Amino acid sequence: MDLSKLDIAAIVPCYNEEGAIAKVVADLLAAVPTMRVFVYDNCSTDRTAEVAAAAGAIVRREERKGKGNVVRRAFADIDADVYVMIDGDDTYDTADLPAMIELLLKGPYDHVLGCRQDDAEDSKYRPGHAAGNRMFNRFVSWIFGERVTDMLSGYRVFSRRFVKSFPATSREFEIETELTVHNMSLRVPNAEHPCGFRDRAEGTESKLNTFSDGFKILHLIISLVRHERPVFFYGIWSALCVLVGLLVGIPVIAEFSRTHLVPKLPSALLATGLVLIGVVLWMLGQILEGIRRNRHEEARLVYLQYPAPR
């Protein structure tokens, strides 16, 4: 497939990647020579911007710290037929990129996820990251009913209509999770493609914090469940309130049926309150479900304003 006829833009968020960014830019241009490579310098304190520019990249700056802020800015500023997102730490194999773009076009798909292929005996993941990634994959797949293999991958290819319909509200490393859930919520055509994965370049260090970033991702997933699956989210709390209310109230009802007295008035009030709260939570879930459907219809209309990738 002749990719030279397409306007392809690569977005590379960077923070202090002086030691790796030149190779990333060179490898991207070698994989797809006609592609524009945008390196977004995100408050780096080293020579990342100078090195990227010398390697042939278009360098832009985002002063708000965080990968999510970079992606939001880049998606808004750049117009292209096909978008590539890849980290600037040289851990992804750019040799897979032409095949990923061709897969997007042949589908046609709107989102192709680069799934990292890791050797269990010689893992390139940091300790705890592989287990955390598997846990998040299974949880999100179960909640949203669509299988995903590597939701935290930073290597993806998008169509223009996916990018321009994506709200991008995340600020930091949670952006991959938001991209995945957006894909599932709109039910856009998508595919996965295996990609090479290697250690970071020597002399560079990861910006991820296993626990703090993990909790941020978990918090975002819970928040997205609340927004995207309100009946499920509030239904769980509603069922718990009603169940506890019944457990507290059944002895009171049994005593009243025997004696026609309510000796445990606090228990009766607690049971009544919990059941009422459960009913209110269920009604809230139904109302928010209607709002969610309206949001999805509006997002879908924006999505449909752009043609399928060709």
Buried (B, 14 or more C-beta within 10 A) or exposed (E): EEBEEBBBBBBBBBBBBBBBBBBBBBBBBEBBEEBBBBBBBBBBEBBBBBBBBEBBBBBBEBEEEBBBBBBBBBBEEBEBBBBBBBBBBBBBBBEBBEBBBBBBBEBEBBBBBBBBEBEEEEEBBEEEBBEBBEEBBEBBBEBBEBEBBBBBBBBBBBBBBBBBBBEBBBBBBBBBBBBBBBBBBBEBBBBBBBBBBEEBBEEBEEBEEEEEBBEBBBEBBEBBBBBBBBBBBBBEBBEBBBEBBBEBBEEBEEBBEEEEEEEBEEBBBBBBEBBEBBBEBBEBBEEBBEEBEEBBEEBBEBBEEBEBBE
